[in-house]
Amino acid sequence: MIEQTKYQKLFSTPLIRFKVPDCAVLNAALLMEAEQMRAKSTGVAKSNRGGWHSEGNLFESDAPSIQRVREAAKDAVFQLSRKINANFNPEEFNLKLFAWMNANPTGGYNAPHTHPGAHWSGVYYVAQPNVDEGSSGMIEFIDPRSDLQHWKILGASAFQQKRTFRPSVGELIVFPSYLMHWVHPNQSDEERVTIAFNATFRRPKKN
């Protein structure tokens, strides 16, 4: 019988999920902000298909509700960075946060994409319609490793080609920006509203 000396998990991809407390009042305020923004702008076309995507950097708004999401995003990014490196010190970096709002009506979805140039990406769930069945509102992550189809025969969860779940209202998720992901079509009569963001670290320039 051979003796095991070490077991390692190589090239793991971290993803962390948070719950923002007392989110009902926050989300109501965010939906009001969304209504005002959509009255002023038709939005821009990015990964959204049949939905609305806000212009510019949402986190530059001084609205208290948006600034609260910004602080939650910053906290989440720092927590995940510390989980992958216990010696991570945020004071050694400049952090850029860039955010936008998505609203997917019935049939709206986000096509598969990544977020090049950033370190972390995240999503905060403002409105997530309840559904009894189907994949409506689910976010799906696609494993960046190649040739995983070959591993299906072993039935190992570590080699699944994709992971799909439906976050709840008030939930905030953060993941590496290189990770391919997309959002399933909204099959409900209510809109699905989220705030997505990118987080990028830069070292301060020395004088």
N, C-alpha and C positions, 0 to 999 in steps of 0.2 A: 504494500500500500504506500503510495507516494505521500510525502508530507508537504502540506501547503506552507509556504513561507510568507506570502504577502498577497493581498487582494486589493487591486486599485481600480477606480473608475476613471477612465481617461476621457478628456475632452467633453466634460459635462456642460450642459447649458442651464444656467440658473434662471429661475422665474419666481417672483415673489408676489404674494397677494395680500393686500391690506384692506381693512374696513375703516372708512372715515366715520367717526362718531357723529351723532346728531345730524345726519345728512338730509333729513326731510326738508328743513328750513333752507339749508344750503342749496339743495337741488331746485326748490321752488324759485329762489332768487336767480339761479343760473338759467332756468328756463325763461325767465323774464328778460334777462340779458340777451339770450339767444333770439327772442322775438324782436327785440329792438335792433339787433345786428342784421337780422334777415330783412327787416324793413328798409335798411339802408344799403344793403349789398346783396347781389345775386350769388356771391361766393365765387370760388375758383374750382377748377377741375383738377383733381389729383388722382388718388386711388378710388375716390367715390364714384359710384355708378348709380345714377338716379337719386342721389341725395345732395345735401348742401354741405359745403366745406368753407369755413370762414377764411377771410383774408388776413394777411399779416400775422404778427405774433400776438396771440390772445393774451399772453401774460404781461403785455405792456399796458393792458387796461388797468385803471385804478379802482375798478369796481370791487368792493370788499369780498363778494362771493368768489370772483375769479382769483383774487389774491390769496384767498384761503386755499383754493385748489393748488395754486403755485407753491405755497408753503408745504402742503401735503406731498406734492410731487418731489420737492427738494428733500424733505425728510425721508421719503421712500428711497430715493436714489442714494442718499448717504447710507441708509441702513443696508441696502443690498451691496453697496461697494465695500462696506465693512465685513459683510458676510463672506465675500470672496477673498478679502485681504484684511486680516485683523489689524494690520499696521496702517491701514488707510487713514490719512489725515486730510480732511476737506480743506483745511486752511492752507495747504500747499498748492491749491489749484484755484483757478478761476472757473466758475461753472456757468455755462450758458444754457438757459432753458427756453425752448421755443415751443409754443403750443397753438392748437387750433381746435375748433369745435366742429363736430360732425353731427348731422341729423339725417337719419335714414327713414324715409316714409315707407309705406308698403311697397315691397319689391326692391327697395334700395339696399345696396351692399357695398363692400369695399373689396376691390380686386387684390390678388396676391401681390405683395410688395415688401421691400425692406426699407430701412431708413439710413442710407449711406452717409458717412461722415460723423455720425453721432456715436456715443458709447452706449447709453441706455435709451430705451423708448418705453412709453407707458400710456395707459388709458384709464381715465376715471369715468365711471358710469353714472350719468345724470338721470337717464330714463331708459329702462329696459323692460319692454312689454312682457307680460306673463303669457306663456304658451304651455299647452298641455302636452304637445308632442311635436316632433320635427326638429329641425336644426336652426330655427329662426333665432337671430340674435347671438349665435355662437361665434366665438373667435377661434380660428384654427391656426396652429403653428405647424410648420413643415420642417422636418429634420434636415439640416444643411449637409449632412453626410451623404455620400453617394453609395449606390449599390446595396441599399437596405432591403430591397425587394427579395434579395437572395436569403435574408435572414428570417423571413416570415415563417419558414418551416419549423423553427425552434420555438416560436411562440413567446419570445422574450420581450417584456415591456420596454427594456432598455433600447430595443431596436425597432420600435414602432416608427412608421414613416411620418405620422402626424399625431398631434394631440389636440383635442377639441373640447371646449367647455363653455358654459354660459355664465359669465359673471353676473352678480346681482347688483341692484341699485345701491350706490354708495361704496362700491368696491373699487379699489385702485390696484392695477397690476403693472409690474415693471419687468422688462426683459431686455436681453442684448439687442441692439439695433440691427445687427446682421441677420437676425432670425426672420425668415420668411413667414408672413402671416396674412390672413385675410378674414373678412367678416361675412358670414352667411346672410343671404337675403332675408329681409324683414318680412315675415309672413303674417304679421298681425295688422290690425287697423290703426294701431297707435305708432307714433314715431319712436325710434330708438335714438337717443341723444348721448353723445360722449364728448369728453375732452381728451385729446391725444397730445402727447408732448415728446420732445427729444431732449436729452441731456448730454452735453458735451463738455469734457474737462480740458482745460488748457493750463499749462504752467505759466505763471506770470513772467513777463519779460524782465530780464535783469538790466538795471541801469548801467 
